[in-house]
């Protein structure tokens, strides 16, 4: 442990799960392909 001459106390911490807080965009690939095919 580093000695800096101060007393440090951790009062609380937050544990994040992997990917938590990231909103995933739901994509419908079949609809996207159909749309691109219709435009051609």
mmCIF entry with sequence, helices, sheets and N, C-alpha, C, O atoms, coordinates in Angstrom:
data_MODEL
# 
_entry.id   MODEL 
# 
_entity.id                         1 
_entity.type                       polymer 
_entity.pdbx_number_of_molecules   1 
# 
_entity_poly.entity_id                      1 
_entity_poly.type                           'polypeptide(L)' 
_entity_poly.nstd_linkage                   no 
_entity_poly.nstd_monomer                   no 
_entity_poly.pdbx_seq_one_letter_code       
;(UNK)(UNK)(UNK)(UNK)(UNK)(UNK)(UNK)(UNK)(UNK)(UNK)(UNK)(UNK)(UNK)(UNK)(UNK)(UNK)
(UNK)(UNK)(UNK)(UNK)(UNK)(UNK)(UNK)(UNK)(UNK)(UNK)(UNK)(UNK)(UNK)(UNK)(UNK)(UNK)
(UNK)(UNK)(UNK)(UNK)(UNK)(UNK)(UNK)(UNK)
;
_entity_poly.pdbx_seq_one_letter_code_can   XXXXXXXXXXXXXXXXXXXXXXXXXXXXXXXXXXXXXXXX 
_entity_poly.pdbx_strand_id                 A 
# 
loop_
_entity_poly_seq.entity_id 
_entity_poly_seq.num 
_entity_poly_seq.mon_id 
_entity_poly_seq.hetero 
1 1  UNK n 
1 2  UNK n 
1 3  UNK n 
1 4  UNK n 
1 5  UNK n 
1 6  UNK n 
1 7  UNK n 
1 8  UNK n 
1 9  UNK n 
1 10 UNK n 
1 11 UNK n 
1 12 UNK n 
1 13 UNK n 
1 14 UNK n 
1 15 UNK n 
1 16 UNK n 
1 17 UNK n 
1 18 UNK n 
1 19 UNK n 
1 20 UNK n 
1 21 UNK n 
1 22 UNK n 
1 23 UNK n 
1 24 UNK n 
1 25 UNK n 
1 26 UNK n 
1 27 UNK n 
1 28 UNK n 
1 29 UNK n 
1 30 UNK n 
1 31 UNK n 
1 32 UNK n 
1 33 UNK n 
1 34 UNK n 
1 35 UNK n 
1 36 UNK n 
1 37 UNK n 
1 38 UNK n 
1 39 UNK n 
1 40 UNK n 
# 
_struct_asym.id          A 
_struct_asym.entity_id   1 
# 
_struct_conf.conf_type_id            HELX_P 
_struct_conf.id                      HELX_P1 
_struct_conf.pdbx_PDB_helix_id       AA1 
_struct_conf.beg_label_comp_id       UNK 
_struct_conf.beg_label_asym_id       A 
_struct_conf.beg_label_seq_id        29 
_struct_conf.pdbx_beg_PDB_ins_code   ? 
_struct_conf.end_label_comp_id       UNK 
_struct_conf.end_label_asym_id       A 
_struct_conf.end_label_seq_id        39 
_struct_conf.pdbx_end_PDB_ins_code   ? 
_struct_conf.beg_auth_comp_id        UNK 
_struct_conf.beg_auth_asym_id        A 
_struct_conf.beg_auth_seq_id         29 
_struct_conf.end_auth_comp_id        UNK 
_struct_conf.end_auth_asym_id        A 
_struct_conf.end_auth_seq_id         39 
_struct_conf.pdbx_PDB_helix_class    1 
_struct_conf.details                 ? 
_struct_conf.pdbx_PDB_helix_length   11 
# 
_struct_conf_type.id          HELX_P 
_struct_conf_type.criteria    ? 
_struct_conf_type.reference   ? 
# 
loop_
_atom_site.group_PDB 
_atom_site.id 
_atom_site.type_symbol 
_atom_site.label_atom_id 
_atom_site.label_alt_id 
_atom_site.label_comp_id 
_atom_site.label_asym_id 
_atom_site.label_entity_id 
_atom_site.label_seq_id 
_atom_site.pdbx_PDB_ins_code 
_atom_site.Cartn_x 
_atom_site.Cartn_y 
_atom_site.Cartn_z 
_atom_site.occupancy 
_atom_site.B_iso_or_equiv 
_atom_site.pdbx_formal_charge 
_atom_site.auth_seq_id 
_atom_site.auth_comp_id 
_atom_site.auth_asym_id 
_atom_site.auth_atom_id 
_atom_site.pdbx_PDB_model_num 
ATOM 1   N N  . UNK A 1 1  ? 0.849   -1.188 0.000   1.00 0.00 ? 1  UNK A N  1 
ATOM 2   C CA . UNK A 1 1  ? 0.000   0.000  0.000   1.00 0.00 ? 1  UNK A CA 1 
ATOM 3   C C  . UNK A 1 1  ? 0.890   1.247  0.000   1.00 0.00 ? 1  UNK A C  1 
ATOM 4   O O  . UNK A 1 1  ? 1.918   1.278  0.677   1.00 0.00 ? 1  UNK A O  1 
ATOM 5   N N  . UNK A 1 2  ? 0.504   2.249  -0.743  1.00 0.00 ? 2  UNK A N  1 
ATOM 6   C CA . UNK A 1 2  ? 1.289   3.478  -0.832  1.00 0.00 ? 2  UNK A CA 1 
ATOM 7   C C  . UNK A 1 2  ? 1.128   4.292  0.444   1.00 0.00 ? 2  UNK A C  1 
ATOM 8   O O  . UNK A 1 2  ? 0.044   4.360  1.023   1.00 0.00 ? 2  UNK A O  1 
ATOM 9   N N  . UNK A 1 3  ? 2.192   4.889  0.858   1.00 0.00 ? 3  UNK A N  1 
ATOM 10  C CA . UNK A 1 3  ? 2.143   5.739  2.049   1.00 0.00 ? 3  UNK A CA 1 
ATOM 11  C C  . UNK A 1 3  ? 2.205   7.195  1.607   1.00 0.00 ? 3  UNK A C  1 
ATOM 12  O O  . UNK A 1 3  ? 3.216   7.660  1.081   1.00 0.00 ? 3  UNK A O  1 
ATOM 13  N N  . UNK A 1 4  ? 1.098   7.907  1.832   1.00 0.00 ? 4  UNK A N  1 
ATOM 14  C CA . UNK A 1 4  ? 1.050   9.312  1.433   1.00 0.00 ? 4  UNK A CA 1 
ATOM 15  C C  . UNK A 1 4  ? 0.796   10.218 2.632   1.00 0.00 ? 4  UNK A C  1 
ATOM 16  O O  . UNK A 1 4  ? 0.687   11.436 2.492   1.00 0.00 ? 4  UNK A O  1 
ATOM 17  N N  . UNK A 1 5  ? 0.702   9.611  3.809   1.00 0.00 ? 5  UNK A N  1 
ATOM 18  C CA . UNK A 1 5  ? 0.503   10.424 5.002   1.00 0.00 ? 5  UNK A CA 1 
ATOM 19  C C  . UNK A 1 5  ? -0.933  10.826 5.253   1.00 0.00 ? 5  UNK A C  1 
ATOM 20  O O  . UNK A 1 5  ? -1.188  11.702 6.078   1.00 0.00 ? 5  UNK A O  1 
ATOM 21  N N  . UNK A 1 6  ? -1.871  10.216 4.570   1.00 0.00 ? 6  UNK A N  1 
ATOM 22  C CA . UNK A 1 6  ? -3.291  10.529 4.757   1.00 0.00 ? 6  UNK A CA 1 
ATOM 23  C C  . UNK A 1 6  ? -4.042  9.247  5.062   1.00 0.00 ? 6  UNK A C  1 
ATOM 24  O O  . UNK A 1 6  ? -3.668  8.169  4.600   1.00 0.00 ? 6  UNK A O  1 
ATOM 25  N N  . UNK A 1 7  ? -5.104  9.374  5.843   1.00 0.00 ? 7  UNK A N  1 
ATOM 26  C CA . UNK A 1 7  ? -6.004  8.245  6.082   1.00 0.00 ? 7  UNK A CA 1 
ATOM 27  C C  . UNK A 1 7  ? -7.081  8.273  5.012   1.00 0.00 ? 7  UNK A C  1 
ATOM 28  O O  . UNK A 1 7  ? -7.772  9.277  4.843   1.00 0.00 ? 7  UNK A O  1 
ATOM 29  N N  . UNK A 1 8  ? -7.221  7.180  4.297   1.00 0.00 ? 8  UNK A N  1 
ATOM 30  C CA . UNK A 1 8  ? -8.209  7.114  3.218   1.00 0.00 ? 8  UNK A CA 1 
ATOM 31  C C  . UNK A 1 8  ? -9.221  6.037  3.557   1.00 0.00 ? 8  UNK A C  1 
ATOM 32  O O  . UNK A 1 8  ? -8.854  4.896  3.841   1.00 0.00 ? 8  UNK A O  1 
ATOM 33  N N  . UNK A 1 9  ? -10.484 6.398  3.525   1.00 0.00 ? 9  UNK A N  1 
ATOM 34  C CA . UNK A 1 9  ? -11.563 5.445  3.774   1.00 0.00 ? 9  UNK A CA 1 
ATOM 35  C C  . UNK A 1 9  ? -12.454 5.372  2.548   1.00 0.00 ? 9  UNK A C  1 
ATOM 36  O O  . UNK A 1 9  ? -12.839 6.397  1.986   1.00 0.00 ? 9  UNK A O  1 
ATOM 37  N N  . UNK A 1 10 ? -12.776 4.168  2.143   1.00 0.00 ? 10 UNK A N  1 
ATOM 38  C CA . UNK A 1 10 ? -13.726 3.979  1.037   1.00 0.00 ? 10 UNK A CA 1 
ATOM 39  C C  . UNK A 1 10 ? -15.110 3.842  1.666   1.00 0.00 ? 10 UNK A C  1 
ATOM 40  O O  . UNK A 1 10 ? -15.371 2.900  2.415   1.00 0.00 ? 10 UNK A O  1 
ATOM 41  N N  . UNK A 1 11 ? -15.977 4.773  1.362   1.00 0.00 ? 11 UNK A N  1 
ATOM 42  C CA . UNK A 1 11 ? -17.314 4.763  1.953   1.00 0.00 ? 11 UNK A CA 1 
ATOM 43  C C  . UNK A 1 11 ? -18.268 3.880  1.175   1.00 0.00 ? 11 UNK A C  1 
ATOM 44  O O  . UNK A 1 11 ? -19.108 3.196  1.760   1.00 0.00 ? 11 UNK A O  1 
ATOM 45  N N  . UNK A 1 12 ? -18.141 3.894  -0.143  1.00 0.00 ? 12 UNK A N  1 
ATOM 46  C CA . UNK A 1 12 ? -19.006 3.052  -0.977  1.00 0.00 ? 12 UNK A CA 1 
ATOM 47  C C  . UNK A 1 12 ? -18.378 2.894  -2.340  1.00 0.00 ? 12 UNK A C  1 
ATOM 48  O O  . UNK A 1 12 ? -17.488 3.653  -2.723  1.00 0.00 ? 12 UNK A O  1 
ATOM 49  N N  . UNK A 1 13 ? -18.840 1.919  -3.056  1.00 0.00 ? 13 UNK A N  1 
ATOM 50  C CA . UNK A 1 13 ? -18.396 1.726  -4.419  1.00 0.00 ? 13 UNK A CA 1 
ATOM 51  C C  . UNK A 1 13 ? -19.548 1.143  -5.222  1.00 0.00 ? 13 UNK A C  1 
ATOM 52  O O  . UNK A 1 13 ? -20.492 0.588  -4.660  1.00 0.00 ? 13 UNK A O  1 
ATOM 53  N N  . UNK A 1 14 ? -19.463 1.269  -6.507  1.00 0.00 ? 14 UNK A N  1 
ATOM 54  C CA . UNK A 1 14 ? -20.504 0.762  -7.404  1.00 0.00 ? 14 UNK A CA 1 
ATOM 55  C C  . UNK A 1 14 ? -19.886 -0.314 -8.266  1.00 0.00 ? 14 UNK A C  1 
ATOM 56  O O  . UNK A 1 14 ? -18.836 -0.098 -8.870  1.00 0.00 ? 14 UNK A O  1 
ATOM 57  N N  . UNK A 1 15 ? -20.518 -1.465 -8.334  1.00 0.00 ? 15 UNK A N  1 
ATOM 58  C CA . UNK A 1 15 ? -20.036 -2.555 -9.169  1.00 0.00 ? 15 UNK A CA 1 
ATOM 59  C C  . UNK A 1 15 ? -20.878 -2.593 -10.433 1.00 0.00 ? 15 UNK A C  1 
ATOM 60  O O  . UNK A 1 15 ? -22.098 -2.746 -10.375 1.00 0.00 ? 15 UNK A O  1 
ATOM 61  N N  . UNK A 1 16 ? -20.220 -2.453 -11.566 1.00 0.00 ? 16 UNK A N  1 
ATOM 62  C CA . UNK A 1 16 ? -20.904 -2.461 -12.850 1.00 0.00 ? 16 UNK A CA 1 
ATOM 63  C C  . UNK A 1 16 ? -20.758 -3.830 -13.491 1.00 0.00 ? 16 UNK A C  1 
ATOM 64  O O  . UNK A 1 16 ? -19.667 -4.400 -13.507 1.00 0.00 ? 16 UNK A O  1 
ATOM 65  N N  . UNK A 1 17 ? -21.843 -4.353 -14.013 1.00 0.00 ? 17 UNK A N  1 
ATOM 66  C CA . UNK A 1 17 ? -21.799 -5.590 -14.778 1.00 0.00 ? 17 UNK A CA 1 
ATOM 67  C C  . UNK A 1 17 ? -21.327 -5.247 -16.185 1.00 0.00 ? 17 UNK A C  1 
ATOM 68  O O  . UNK A 1 17 ? -21.541 -4.130 -16.657 1.00 0.00 ? 17 UNK A O  1 
ATOM 69  N N  . UNK A 1 18 ? -20.698 -6.185 -16.846 1.00 0.00 ? 18 UNK A N  1 
ATOM 70  C CA . UNK A 1 18 ? -20.220 -5.962 -18.196 1.00 0.00 ? 18 UNK A CA 1 
ATOM 71  C C  . UNK A 1 18 ? -21.404 -5.641 -19.107 1.00 0.00 ? 18 UNK A C  1 
ATOM 72  O O  . UNK A 1 18 ? -22.349 -6.423 -19.212 1.00 0.00 ? 18 UNK A O  1 
ATOM 73  N N  . UNK A 1 19 ? -21.340 -4.480 -19.763 1.00 0.00 ? 19 UNK A N  1 
ATOM 74  C CA . UNK A 1 19 ? -22.399 -4.081 -20.682 1.00 0.00 ? 19 UNK A CA 1 
ATOM 75  C C  . UNK A 1 19 ? -23.560 -3.369 -20.015 1.00 0.00 ? 19 UNK A C  1 
ATOM 76  O O  . UNK A 1 19 ? -24.465 -2.897 -20.703 1.00 0.00 ? 19 UNK A O  1 
ATOM 77  N N  . UNK A 1 20 ? -23.560 -3.281 -18.714 1.00 0.00 ? 20 UNK A N  1 
ATOM 78  C CA . UNK A 1 20 ? -24.657 -2.615 -18.019 1.00 0.00 ? 20 UNK A CA 1 
ATOM 79  C C  . UNK A 1 20 ? -24.640 -1.126 -18.337 1.00 0.00 ? 20 UNK A C  1 
ATOM 80  O O  . UNK A 1 20 ? -23.580 -0.502 -18.366 1.00 0.00 ? 20 UNK A O  1 
ATOM 81  N N  . UNK A 1 21 ? -25.799 -0.570 -18.571 1.00 0.00 ? 21 UNK A N  1 
ATOM 82  C CA . UNK A 1 21 ? -25.897 0.853  -18.861 1.00 0.00 ? 21 UNK A CA 1 
ATOM 83  C C  . UNK A 1 21 ? -25.753 1.168  -20.341 1.00 0.00 ? 21 UNK A C  1 
ATOM 84  O O  . UNK A 1 21 ? -25.929 2.314  -20.754 1.00 0.00 ? 21 UNK A O  1 
ATOM 85  N N  . UNK A 1 22 ? -25.434 0.157  -21.139 1.00 0.00 ? 22 UNK A N  1 
ATOM 86  C CA . UNK A 1 22 ? -25.317 0.360  -22.582 1.00 0.00 ? 22 UNK A CA 1 
ATOM 87  C C  . UNK A 1 22 ? -26.597 -0.157 -23.223 1.00 0.00 ? 22 UNK A C  1 
ATOM 88  O O  . UNK A 1 22 ? -26.933 -1.336 -23.112 1.00 0.00 ? 22 UNK A O  1 
ATOM 89  N N  . UNK A 1 23 ? -27.299 0.737  -23.888 1.00 0.00 ? 23 UNK A N  1 
ATOM 90  C CA . UNK A 1 23 ? -28.527 0.317  -24.548 1.00 0.00 ? 23 UNK A CA 1 
ATOM 91  C C  . UNK A 1 23 ? -28.191 -0.221 -25.925 1.00 0.00 ? 23 UNK A C  1 
ATOM 92  O O  . UNK A 1 23 ? -27.562 0.456  -26.739 1.00 0.00 ? 23 UNK A O  1 
ATOM 93  N N  . UNK A 1 24 ? -28.616 -1.437 -26.170 1.00 0.00 ? 24 UNK A N  1 
ATOM 94  C CA . UNK A 1 24 ? -28.368 -2.047 -27.468 1.00 0.00 ? 24 UNK A CA 1 
ATOM 95  C C  . UNK A 1 24 ? -29.500 -1.694 -28.417 1.00 0.00 ? 24 UNK A C  1 
ATOM 96  O O  . UNK A 1 24 ? -30.677 -1.768 -28.062 1.00 0.00 ? 24 UNK A O  1 
ATOM 97  N N  . UNK A 1 25 ? -29.131 -1.316 -29.609 1.00 0.00 ? 25 UNK A N  1 
ATOM 98  C CA . UNK A 1 25 ? -30.116 -1.010 -30.625 1.00 0.00 ? 25 UNK A CA 1 
ATOM 99  C C  . UNK A 1 25 ? -30.601 -2.327 -31.218 1.00 0.00 ? 25 UNK A C  1 
ATOM 100 O O  . UNK A 1 25 ? -29.798 -3.137 -31.679 1.00 0.00 ? 25 UNK A O  1 
ATOM 101 N N  . UNK A 1 26 ? -31.903 -2.539 -31.205 1.00 0.00 ? 26 UNK A N  1 
ATOM 102 C CA . UNK A 1 26 ? -32.445 -3.773 -31.756 1.00 0.00 ? 26 UNK A CA 1 
ATOM 103 C C  . UNK A 1 26 ? -32.630 -3.588 -33.250 1.00 0.00 ? 26 UNK A C  1 
ATOM 104 O O  . UNK A 1 26 ? -33.330 -2.681 -33.698 1.00 0.00 ? 26 UNK A O  1 
ATOM 105 N N  . UNK A 1 27 ? -31.999 -4.450 -34.000 1.00 0.00 ? 27 UNK A N  1 
ATOM 106 C CA . UNK A 1 27 ? -32.057 -4.329 -35.446 1.00 0.00 ? 27 UNK A CA 1 
ATOM 107 C C  . UNK A 1 27 ? -32.747 -5.540 -36.044 1.00 0.00 ? 27 UNK A C  1 
ATOM 108 O O  . UNK A 1 27 ? -32.530 -6.676 -35.624 1.00 0.00 ? 27 UNK A O  1 
ATOM 109 N N  . UNK A 1 28 ? -33.572 -5.274 -37.020 1.00 0.00 ? 28 UNK A N  1 
ATOM 110 C CA . UNK A 1 28 ? -34.260 -6.340 -37.738 1.00 0.00 ? 28 UNK A CA 1 
ATOM 111 C C  . UNK A 1 28 ? -33.600 -6.430 -39.110 1.00 0.00 ? 28 UNK A C  1 
ATOM 112 O O  . UNK A 1 28 ? -33.932 -5.686 -40.032 1.00 0.00 ? 28 UNK A O  1 
ATOM 113 N N  . UNK A 1 29 ? -32.656 -7.363 -39.217 1.00 0.00 ? 29 UNK A N  1 
ATOM 114 C CA . UNK A 1 29 ? -31.882 -7.462 -40.447 1.00 0.00 ? 29 UNK A CA 1 
ATOM 115 C C  . UNK A 1 29 ? -32.738 -7.873 -41.636 1.00 0.00 ? 29 UNK A C  1 
ATOM 116 O O  . UNK A 1 29 ? -32.505 -7.413 -42.754 1.00 0.00 ? 29 UNK A O  1 
ATOM 117 N N  . UNK A 1 30 ? -33.712 -8.720 -41.413 1.00 0.00 ? 30 UNK A N  1 
ATOM 118 C CA . UNK A 1 30 ? -34.584 -9.157 -42.511 1.00 0.00 ? 30 UNK A CA 1 
ATOM 119 C C  . UNK A 1 30 ? -35.342 -7.965 -43.090 1.00 0.00 ? 30 UNK A C  1 
ATOM 120 O O  . UNK A 1 30 ? -35.455 -7.835 -44.309 1.00 0.00 ? 30 UNK A O  1 
ATOM 121 N N  . UNK A 1 31 ? -35.858 -7.101 -42.230 1.00 0.00 ? 31 UNK A N  1 
ATOM 122 C CA . UNK A 1 31 ? -36.595 -5.928 -42.695 1.00 0.00 ? 31 UNK A CA 1 
ATOM 123 C C  . UNK A 1 31 ? -35.651 -4.959 -43.398 1.00 0.00 ? 31 UNK A C  1 
ATOM 124 O O  . UNK A 1 31 ? -36.027 -4.331 -44.388 1.00 0.00 ? 31 UNK A O  1 
ATOM 125 N N  . UNK A 1 32 ? -34.429 -4.837 -42.889 1.00 0.00 ? 32 UNK A N  1 
ATOM 126 C CA . UNK A 1 32 ? -33.458 -3.932 -43.514 1.00 0.00 ? 32 UNK A CA 1 
ATOM 127 C C  . UNK A 1 32 ? -33.089 -4.412 -44.911 1.00 0.00 ? 32 UNK A C  1 
ATOM 128 O O  . UNK A 1 32 ? -33.012 -3.616 -45.847 1.00 0.00 ? 32 UNK A O  1 
ATOM 129 N N  . UNK A 1 33 ? -32.861 -5.719 -45.050 1.00 0.00 ? 33 UNK A N  1 
ATOM 130 C CA . UNK A 1 33 ? -32.526 -6.281 -46.360 1.00 0.00 ? 33 UNK A CA 1 
ATOM 131 C C  . UNK A 1 33 ? -33.691 -6.137 -47.318 1.00 0.00 ? 33 UNK A C  1 
ATOM 132 O O  . UNK A 1 33 ? -33.488 -5.813 -48.488 1.00 0.00 ? 33 UNK A O  1 
ATOM 133 N N  . UNK A 1 34 ? -34.912 -6.372 -46.844 1.00 0.00 ? 34 UNK A N  1 
ATOM 134 C CA . UNK A 1 34 ? -36.091 -6.228 -47.687 1.00 0.00 ? 34 UNK A CA 1 
ATOM 135 C C  . UNK A 1 34 ? -36.243 -4.777 -48.148 1.00 0.00 ? 34 UNK A C  1 
ATOM 136 O O  . UNK A 1 34 ? -36.610 -4.520 -49.295 1.00 0.00 ? 34 UNK A O  1 
ATOM 137 N N  . UNK A 1 35 ? -35.960 -3.840 -47.255 1.00 0.00 ? 35 UNK A N  1 
ATOM 138 C CA . UNK A 1 35 ? -36.060 -2.410 -47.606 1.00 0.00 ? 35 UNK A CA 1 
ATOM 139 C C  . UNK A 1 35 ? -35.037 -2.056 -48.663 1.00 0.00 ? 35 UNK A C  1 
ATOM 140 O O  . UNK A 1 35 ? -35.359 -1.359 -49.625 1.00 0.00 ? 35 UNK A O  1 
ATOM 141 N N  . UNK A 1 36 ? -33.794 -2.531 -48.500 1.00 0.00 ? 36 UNK A N  1 
ATOM 142 C CA . UNK A 1 36 ? -32.759 -2.242 -49.487 1.00 0.00 ? 36 UNK A CA 1 
ATOM 143 C C  . UNK A 1 36 ? -33.079 -2.889 -50.842 1.00 0.00 ? 36 UNK A C  1 
ATOM 144 O O  . UNK A 1 36 ? -32.809 -2.311 -51.894 1.00 0.00 ? 36 UNK A O  1 
ATOM 145 N N  . UNK A 1 37 ? -33.649 -4.076 -50.801 1.00 0.00 ? 37 UNK A N  1 
ATOM 146 C CA . UNK A 1 37 ? -34.011 -4.765 -52.040 1.00 0.00 ? 37 UNK A CA 1 
ATOM 147 C C  . UNK A 1 37 ? -35.144 -4.020 -52.752 1.00 0.00 ? 37 UNK A C  1 
ATOM 148 O O  . UNK A 1 37 ? -35.176 -3.963 -53.981 1.00 0.00 ? 37 UNK A O  1 
ATOM 149 N N  . UNK A 1 38 ? -36.059 -3.459 -51.988 1.00 0.00 ? 38 UNK A N  1 
ATOM 150 C CA . UNK A 1 38 ? -37.203 -2.733 -52.564 1.00 0.00 ? 38 UNK A CA 1 
ATOM 151 C C  . UNK A 1 38 ? -36.744 -1.426 -53.203 1.00 0.00 ? 38 UNK A C  1 
ATOM 152 O O  . UNK A 1 38 ? -37.333 -0.977 -54.185 1.00 0.00 ? 38 UNK A O  1 
ATOM 153 N N  . UNK A 1 39 ? -35.689 -0.808 -52.650 1.00 0.00 ? 39 UNK A N  1 
ATOM 154 C CA . UNK A 1 39 ? -35.198 0.455  -53.169 1.00 0.00 ? 39 UNK A CA 1 
ATOM 155 C C  . UNK A 1 39 ? -34.431 0.265  -54.480 1.00 0.00 ? 39 UNK A C  1 
ATOM 156 O O  . UNK A 1 39 ? -34.337 1.190  -55.286 1.00 0.00 ? 39 UNK A O  1 
ATOM 157 N N  . UNK A 1 40 ? -33.887 -0.929 -54.690 1.00 0.00 ? 40 UNK A N  1 
ATOM 158 C CA . UNK A 1 40 ? -33.067 -1.169 -55.886 1.00 0.00 ? 40 UNK A CA 1 
ATOM 159 C C  . UNK A 1 40 ? -33.908 -1.327 -57.131 1.00 0.00 ? 40 UNK A C  1 
ATOM 160 O O  . UNK A 1 40 ? -33.368 -1.534 -58.218 1.00 0.00 ? 40 UNK A O  1 
# 
